[in-house]
Amino acid sequence: MRAMILAAGLGTRMEELTRDCPKPMLPLLEVPLIAHTLLLLYKHGCSFAAINTHYLGEQ
């Protein structure tokens, strides 16, 4: 299985949290949200994931 993770939003509704940090990198239980997503994909048999980034994508 292959997956595409859409993570390019600006996060304007969460501006206080996303001014310097993109939403996928916000911590949940001290782990970035994107890591939780990738782990779930892996557990369900995904062997490849592409991540669509935009806002602060280099982080």
Summary of the structure (lengths in Angstrom):
residues: 59
radius of gyration: 12.0
end to end distance: 26.1
largest distance: 35.6
contacts: 137
relative contact order: 0.34
helix: 36%
strand: 27%
